[in-house]
Amino acid sequence: MGRDLLHKNEERTSLNKDLPESEQNPDGRDRSTASFILGFRQDADQHWVAELSCGHTQHLRHQPPWQARAWVLDPVQRLEKIGLPFACGWCAQARE
């Protein structure tokens, strides 16, 4: 019926294991360190994908109301994100 307001809702980075764009780290680099954005590319459907320092990739879609990432569509704002920390869903899953 009602939700317990003291219940902590733990949200994780969106992740789909079946997508080749998010393949596991093939070279076995340490996954315990923080990931950083190295660059961006577009997939076959023209969706932006972040390339991460951990060796993984992450789709970055801007499809409101579900994902509000307007910066993904702007080349200048994408460049500003390079080098910034990024919570990698694959690395988080590997630590669990």
Steps between C-alpha positions, in 0.01 A plus 500: 500500500718788625874518464720506809651851496803377692581245231812601309460464124837410349523600136773379267634619170293371210661192352404239247725193499386391156632803313844474336546875562538416869732206468706383794854628546701272265848591623438432868591847629414572862132578533517636853622845399271782395424521129540813292353598165765466227282590204176442313383321188167423339362149458320364193176667615677836544475483880795647688724258690758607760837324488627455856849470648407163655463354151120487505251708304168656599212620285404861572155571366296817531140384484289697750327437727703187573850636448572874507850531357468798266880542513534179297356677195738800519857439369647774722337360813613146411861623473469659846414157646821334377723422798220521755416206729223267385333226704542187286214253542717202397766583758239549773346164415840327511564633853174352635 
